[in-house]
Amino acid sequence: MAIRITTDSAADFDREVAKRRKIDIVSLSVQFGSASFLDGKNLTTEVFYKLLKEGKENPKTAQPSPADFLTLFEEAKATKGQPTVIIANTTKGFGSPVMENQAGWHGKAPNEEEYKIAMEDLEKAGEALCQK
């Protein structure tokens, strides 16, 4: 039985190898100044290093949106008889100041109030990204 692999682009898989091995990759967002790219889609390794060399400031990255992962999760759920492994470059609770880098959140679900606060934090972060 084959295992389905889903990862984010921080794994730095060669896209052709990933395609042959049927590895799903969710792209990180990369910003050089006011220009925004999706890693591996409209930003190749060659272009990345060219922009890095020419740029006056370092690039910034942002996590993939939950919606980007949701599509792949739904596909994986619909695929019977094939387990899915998710490999992601993460920070515990990233995007929610009340949870970020707090070890106590590892393996713990938030209560209703904590969930509400975290979702408000994530909505604000998402709105800020859309305005750039």
N, C-alpha and C positions, 0 to 999 in steps of 0.2 A: 504494500500500500504506500503510495507516494504521500508526502507531507507537503501541504501548501505553505509557502513562506510569504509573509507580508512584512515589509520593512519601510523605513523612511530613507530618504536619499543621503542621510548622514552616514549610512553604511558604505557609501561610495562604491556600489557594485557597478561594474561595467554594464551598460544598458543592453548590449548584445548578449552577454553571458546571462544576464537576468531574464531576458526574453526567451533564450533557449531553455533555461531551467525553470521557466514559468514562475519567476519570483516577482511578486507585485511590489512596486515601489511607489510610495507617496512622496511627492516632491516638497522639500523645504522651500520657503520663500527667502530670496536673497536680495538685499537692497544695496546698491552702490549709489550713494547720494539720493537723488530723487527717482532713479531708475529701479524698477522692481522686476525680478525674474523668478522663474520656477526652475529650481535646480534639476538639470537633466532634461528639461523640456525646451525652454528657450535660453538656457544658460549652459553651454558646454564647458568642459574643463579648460579648453583652450581660451575661450572668451573670458572665463573667470580670471585666469592668470593675467590676461591682457589688461582687463579692467583693474585688477589689483596693482599691476605695475604702473599703470597710467593714473590711477586715482590719487586723490589728495587725502582721502579718509578711508579707513577700513570698512569692509562691508559689514552689514548687519544681517542676521538671519532671524527667521520667525518659524515657529512650529507650524506644521500643516494644520489646516482647520479640522475640527472633529468631523465635519461633513465629508472631507476627503477620505478619512478612514472609514466612516460609516458605510460608504458604498462598497468598499472591499469587505467589511465585516458582514454585510448582508449577502454578498456573493458567497463568502465562505460558509455562512450559516445554511445557505440553500444547497451547497454541495455536500451531499451525503456520502459517508464512507471515506472522507479525506480530512484528517485533522489539519488544523492551521496553527502555525507558529508565528507569533508576532515579535519582531526584533525592532526595538526603537531606541533612539538616543533620547533619554528622558531625564527630567528633573522632577522629583516627587512634587506633585501639586502645582506644576508650573502654570502660571497665568492667574493664580489666585493667591494674593499675598497672605491670606490666613492659613494656607496649606503649603505654600512653596518651601521646599527644603526642610520640612518638618517630618522627621523620621516616624513620628507617631501615626502619620497617615498611610504608611506602607501597609497594604493589606487590610485597610479599615474603610468601611463605607461611612459617609457623613450622615448625620441625622438631618431632619427636615430643615432646621434653621441653618446649619452649616452648608447644606446643599444649596439653599436659596442664596446665601452670601457668595458662594463659589460661582454659581451661575451668573449672578450680577457682575462679578469681577470678569468673567470670561466674555460676557456680552460687551462690557466696556472695552476690553482689549480688542475684540473683534471689530467694534465700531471704529476704534482708533486706527486699526490696520486698513480699513476700507477708506478712510479719509486721506490716506497717503497717496 
